[in-house]
Amino acid sequence: MTSTTIKEQFQQDGYYVLKQMFSEVETAELKLEAQRVLELNGVDKSGVYVGMAVASPRFKEAAAHPLLVNALEAIIGDDVVFLSDKVVFKNATTDFGSPWHQDYPYWHGSHKFSVWIALDDATPDNGCLRIVPGSHHVDEEHADFSDREEGFSNRLKDEAIDPARIVDLAASRGDAIVFHDLLFHSSYPNRSGKDRWALISTYKDGTLEDPVYSWAKAAFRVNGER
Ligand SMILES: O=C(O)CCC(=O)C(=O)O
């Protein structure tokens, strides 16, 4: 796939899939390392752990994987900055699905680009991602349900989602899905009783000004030194 094709496809759909970005072996190593980080930090039930690249050099290295950097350069440009990453882990006891939302309202500033990487095979049964292609072009008003207990304060209103346009993005271990922070997305709950772990890393165009993000503790430019 040429960089022009990647860019055009991303501009049209708001996402781009990199099949088998990490090999099976690399993916298994990353999941083991994620489990080690979570055990060290005593995290078990919340389903989300933010700051993998802060906790482990293995994740910092993963954030600058050459195949990923190549795709991000096509989409973002010459100055690609990694901001932060998290693991979202669902299993027999932590089986939540994420409601329909966009990521932009969580951070504002310049548009960001997240990469959802499957650490397990992901299907509708165990919690794969769902998206509405092209929805990043829509300037949608958000419902604010911040008093709800399940988190995700910036949910989309139900009527914003056209069921006919939803695409389920089943993924194999090692696949990566790059998506725009305005893309409507959600995920299924995990009804399988088995693991569905994902690593989600967020990037920005380093030439654009932004607020200082306290959560971007491991930020670095992935394509060359400043
Ligand atoms: O991995 C998932 O289940 C979805 C996570 C998600 O939508 C998010 O963190 O913005």
The ligand as an SDF file (V2000), in Angstrom:
LIG
                    3D

 10  9  0  0  0  0  0  0  0  0999 V2000
  -11.0440   -1.4890   23.3330 O   0  0  0  0  0  0  0  0  0  0  0  0
  -12.2240   -1.1640   23.5200 C   0  0  0  0  0  0  0  0  0  0  0  0
  -13.0440   -1.9580   23.9460 O   0  0  0  0  0  0  0  0  0  0  0  0
  -12.6800    0.2350   23.1710 C   0  0  0  0  0  0  0  0  0  0  0  0
  -11.8540    1.2690   23.8120 C   0  0  0  0  0  0  0  0  0  0  0  0
  -12.2440    2.6460   23.4010 C   0  0  0  0  0  0  0  0  0  0  0  0
  -13.1770    2.8580   22.6850 O   0  0  0  0  0  0  0  0  0  0  0  0
  -11.4720    3.7910   23.8530 C   0  0  0  0  0  0  0  0  0  0  0  0
  -10.6130    3.6320   24.7270 O   0  0  0  0  0  0  0  0  0  0  0  0
  -11.6950    4.9090   23.3330 O   0  0  0  0  0  0  0  0  0  0  0  0
  1  2  2  0
  2  3  1  0
  2  4  1  0
  4  5  1  0
  5  6  1  0
  6  7  2  0
  6  8  1  0
  8  9  2  0
  8 10  1  0
M  END
$$$$
